Amino acid sequence: MDIKEYFARISYRGSHNKPDLATMSDIFLHHIQAVPFENLSIHCGESIELDLEATYNKIVRKKRGGWCMENNYLLSWVLKTLGYDITLLAAKVYIPELNAYPDEFDHLLIQVELDGKSYIVDGGFGMAYQLWQPMELIAGTDQPQTPGVFRFQEESGIWYLEKVKRKQLVLNQSGSTSDNVEHEVCRRVYLFTLQPRDIEEFRGCNARLQTASDSLFVTKSICSLQTADGIRALVGWKLTEIKYNYRDNMDLVEIRILADEEMEKTLEEKFNITLDKKFVPVNKSRLSLF
């Protein structure tokens, strides 16, 4: 594994001699705009390995994406290699349809200690709730980013991430469904504690999420990528492209339903992904991703 090969993968040409906030933020933004959040392996008959070298080969050499336990595991290696003080954390992703969090953690995060401050780095959430910058771990303070305003709340040692949502201008409502146009002002994203975790603790989670019949990742094929001004996402056959802050506090949303014969070309052109095995799109769940 070679850090320069990783930098080439994400098209990062900046300095990396000093482990400071500016460098970390720049590398992070390059990563999320180059590496998709995707679970396509599950829908190609491949297993997702919780192994750093396998993840490196998949994302860096094969130019694929990955889900949280791949993207953030790789990012933790990158940051550690560059001299950052990192800790792995576990989170539980909010389920809006149930107004609840799962019983077991299902998300991997990175905590970075830097110049006396603590930051959360999460390059593995994807969709419209993907952070674009590391977030300082302080409670009750709005932290505006390109996708919207994020903030942490804290209660009895439990931290909550939430995002203030913008209004949406959906161009072609006929291609939309009710879960694409929500009226909530603020969305909870996940909760977590600051208990340090070892990657071995995620093995059960990694296996469960790609095999359980009620797992979101089994019931939906997902591929999303952050762009220069928004996000594009392919969920099942539905291609959604969002331009952030198209008008004052309003995102522009365009939705198109693809035919089977368009899928391979769309993955190549929109996400720079070429798959080795046959991809079978799935979109059985009604759970909202936007």
Secondary structure by P-SEA (a helix, b strand, c coil): ccaaaaaaaaccccccccccaaaaaaaaaaaaaccccccccccccbbbbccaaaaaaacccccccccccaaaaaaaaaaaaaccbbbbbbbbbbbcccccccccccbbbbbbbcccbbbbbbccccccccccccccccccbbbbccccccbbbbcccbbbbbbbcccccccccccccccccccccccccccccccccccccaaaaaaaaaccccccccccbbbbbbcccccccccccbbbbbbccccccbbbbbbbbbcccaaaaaaaaccccccccbbbbbcccccccc
